[in-house]
């Protein structure tokens, strides 16, 4: 996966995480409205999809002997 795609995924993840923070910040006591709950669940699903894409990207990089890990250990 090209670096530009990874950057776009990171930007989208940051936006989705902010949406989740706002969901909990705005939420009062009691159950959320059905529309709010659906939106939250859709956001969670999209986050899972994006992490799966990043995971696939990482698998592809491991096959390349010249690739470097994204995180130093």
GIBELVEN-V977320 format. One record per backbone hydrogen bond with DSSP energy under -1.0 kcal/mol. NH is the residue of the N-H (numbers start at 1). CO is the residue of the C=O. Records with the same first field share a line. If there is no record, write none. Layout:
NH=CO ; CO
This chain:
6=2
7=3
8=4
9=5
10=6
11=7
12=8
13=9
14=10
15=11
16=12
17=13
18=14
19=15
20=16
21=17
22=18
23=19
24=20
25=21
26=22
27=23
37=33
38=34
39=35
40=36
41=37
42=38
43=39
44=40
45=41
46=42
47=43
48=44
49=45
50=46
51=47
52=48
53=49
54=50
55=51
56=52
57=53
58=54
59=55
60=56
61=57
62=58
64=61
67=64
